[in-house]
Amino acid sequence: MMKSSAGRAFSTLDNRYRVGFVTINESSSKYLPVAMFDATQKTNWYAKFYAVNPTGSTPLREANGECGSLFWRASNPGC
C-alpha cells in the first residue's frame, strides 16, 4: 500500500521539482542524485523506488544525517 500511495503521489510532479532517492539502509544501488524531475529522472526514480524490498532494519539517526547532508549539498553546489 505504501508503494502504491507514494507512486501515485509522485506521479503528479514534473520538472518544476527536484527529486532524488536514497534508502535508509546502505546500498549505493539504491541512490539517485537530486535532479529536476523530468521524464528521465522520473523513470529512474520509479525504477529504484519499486525495486526496494524491506529488510527490517531502521538506522534512522544515520539516515537522517545523510539526507540532511544530501540536501545541504544540493542547495550549496560548490561544496
N, C-alpha and C positions, 0 to 999 in steps of 0.2 A: 504494500500500500504506500509506503514511503516513497519508493522509486516512482510509482505512477503519479503521485501527487506532485513531487518535485519536478518530474519531467513535464507535466502539464503546466506548472507554474513558470518554468523557464522557456516554454515554447513561445510565449508572447514577447520575449525580449528580442531586441535587434541590435544593430551595430551602434546604437547610442549608448550601450552599456559595455563595460569591460568586465569580463568573466574569466576566471581561472578555475583550476580544480586541484585539490590535494586531499589525500586521506589522512586520518589521524594516526594510522599505522605506517611505519616506514616502508616505502616501496617507491623507487623512482619511476616505475612504470605507471604509477597512479597519479603522476604530476602533469599538469598542463599550465604553462605560464599564463598570467593575466594578460588578456588582449581584447581588442574590440570583438564583440560577439557577432561577427559576420558569418556567412554560410560555412566557411571552413572551420572556424573556431567552434561554431555550434555543432557541427558534425563530430569534431574531435572531442568536445565536451560530453556529448551524449554517449559516445563510444566508451570513454573512460568511466562515466557515471554508471552506466548499466553493466559494466564488466566487474564492478566491485561486489565482493561477497563478504558478509560479516565474518569476523574472526573471534569475537567475544572479548577482545582486548580494547580498553579505552584509556590510552595515555593522554588524558585531556590537558594537563598542565603543559607538557612539552608541545603538544599540538597547537595550543593557543599561542604560545610564544612564537612558533614557526609561522603561523598565519599572520600574527602581528608584524613580524619581520618582512613577510611577503608583501603586505600592503604598504608598509613603510617604504620599501624599495620601489614599489610601483609609483608612489607619489613623489619619490626623490630619485629620478632616473640616473643621476650622476653618482650615486652611492653604490 
